[in-house]
Amino acid sequence: MTAYVIARLVTAGFDPDLVAYLRTIDATLAPFGGRYCVHGATIERLEGDWPVGDVILLGFPSIEAARAWYASPAYQAILPLRQAHCQGDVILVAGVAEGHRGVDLLTARPSA
């Protein structure tokens, strides 16, 4: 099942370290089937208090592939370049099966 790495990051600009990170990250994604779904798009807040920052959404064929990418020596080698210049949050979340519907959550709850 598809998995996603979601980041909300704030950066002060594209310094040389961040440029090096951006030039290198694609090569770290490829061996794990990772791809950009969203990259730095402007958000439109519909509800709530979404914090300031760029949204990055990476898709992977499985949660195992996403974990393996994040832990890979290639990504770990460039991760400090981003962390030194970007603040924010990064999470990993499992996707749902093809054809999933909202009502499907009710089948897991006997009292619903």
Secondary structure by P-SEA (a helix, b strand, c coil): cbbbbbbbbbbccccaaaaaaaaccccccccccccccccccbbbbccccccbbbbbbbbcccaaaaaaaaacaaaaaaaaaaaaccbbbbbbbbbbccccccaaaaaacccc
